[in-house]
Amino acid sequence: MREIHIWIAAAVLLVIISLSASVIGAGQSCIPCGDSCYDPAKQSCCKGQVYDGLRWGVCRDVCYNLEKQVCCNGIPVNGTRCLPTCGNSFYNPITQSCCKGEPKDGLLWGVCGGVCYDLTNETCCNNQIYPGTGWQKCGDSCYNMNNQSCCLGKVYDGKGYTKCGDTCYNPKTETCCKGKVIEGKVECAY
């Protein structure tokens, strides 16, 4: 009889262990995701792939982390806000400009002859880009006001060239007398 009690006790213990294992296993779930499974308490399933974390979404057919990224025009972007687009890229309007569909560093960009140029250190004159600032149109060409002069539509090296009759002269080294240019600084007799 004692053996029967041992057998009964063993059978009861076996049933208790089986029930305990199934109750413990019921708390853990494995939900199918593609070819594997995931735990929805700490993972996400996105387009058949398992990702760690609970906040994953789809942005134009691509999975992205909703905690670290935003979906901007169908492209996942790191950060919390969308930046404006420039061509096929994003750019930061606080530090960049968009010129002809291309992000450029700096805020002052323009177009000259169909080409982007930096307004802070270049000048557009006659649809051509010149280095530096201070370029102006003079007739059919351009001159740099910092070291050249424009007089009667012609460019002269040096500053200060002035009209004298139908020509130009440098008042520092020449004299204009009755519409004629005279070499040197001389008195003009009227």
DRENLODO-572032 format. One record per residue (C-alpha): residue in one letter; x, y, z. Coordinates in steps of 0.02 Angstrom, whole numbers, plus 50000, padded with zeros to 5 digits. Layout:
# DRENLODO-572032
AXYZ;...
***
This chain:
# DRENLODO-572032
M500005000050000;R501425011250035;E502015008949855;I500315014149790;H500395030149893;I502115033749823;W501475030649647;I499985041949677;A501075055549753;A502265054349606;A500825055449482;V500105070649572;L501815078849575;L502025075449389;V500325083349351;I500765098649458;I502435100849368;S501585099249197;L500255111949242;S501555123949313;A502585122849155;S501095126549044;V500545141249153;I502305148649152;G502445145948963;A500755154548938;G501515171049003;Q502825170748865;S502155172648690;C502995170448524;I502005178148384;P502505173748205;C503435187148105;G504095181947935;D505155166447960;S505365169248147;C504345175048295;Y504425189748414;D503935194748591;P502675209248575;A503115214948752;K504835220948694;Q504955218648505;S504075224148346;C503705215448183;C503865226248029;K503735219447853;G504205201747910;Q505735207348010;V505935207448200;Y506575223748277;D507025227348459;G505875240548534;L504015243648526;R503895258648409;W504265253848230;G503285259648078;V503345259747889;C503915274747787;R503655271947599;D503995253347610;V505475255147733;C505415251047919;Y505995264948035;N506145267948223;L504775280048277;E505755284748435;K507285290948341;Q506675295448166;V505285304148070;C504585299947899;C504915314747783;N504245313747606;G504365294947613;I506155294547681;P506605289947862;V507645304247934;N508565304348101;G507885317548220;T506205324348271;R505715335648126;C505705335647937;L506915347047847;P506445355247682;T506975346447524;C508185352947394;G508175342047240;N508305324147304;S509115329247470;F508655337947631;Y509475354047687;N509535364347846;P508835381747807;I509715388947960;T511445385347890;Q511175380947707;S510355387047547;C509535377647406;C510235382647237;K509655374147078;G509125358447173;E510775356647267;P511065360547453;K512455373447477;D513325378247640;G512965396347685;L511425407147668;L511865418747524;W511865409847357;G511285415947188;V511245410047007;C512345417846874;G512305411646696;G511435395746755;V512785392046887;C512655393947077;Y513845406347158;D514215412147335;L513645430247356;T514825432747503;N516435430847403;E515945431047218;T515075443247101;C513975440146949;C514285452246807;N513745449846626;N513205431946667;Q514975427646725;I515605424046901;Y517085434346963;P518075431347123;G517795444047260;T516535457947276;G516445474947193;W516295469947011;Q515215481046900;K514735481446717;C515705493246605;G515145493346425;D515215475246367;S516425469546502;C516595470246691;Y517815479146806;N518285478246988;M517885494747073;N519225491047205;N520685492947083;Q519995498046912;S518975512046834;C517605512746704;C517605527746592;L516615529746431;G516245510846428;K518085505746439;V519015497646585;Y520615505746650;D521835498546776;G521875509946928;K520565520247015;G519995537746972;Y520005538346781;T518885552646722;K518175559046557;C519145572146461;G518265576946300;D517965560746206;T519305550846300;C519785546846481;Y521295551446588;N522075548346758;P522025564846854;K523445558846967;T524695558046822;E523885567946681;T522995584346648;C521415587846550;C521555604346460;K520195610346341;G519615592446309;K521375586146274;V522435574746385;I524175581246426;E525495570046508;G525995575746683;K525235588046803;V525295604946715;E524335621246721;C523035622846587;A523015640046503;Y521265645146457;
***
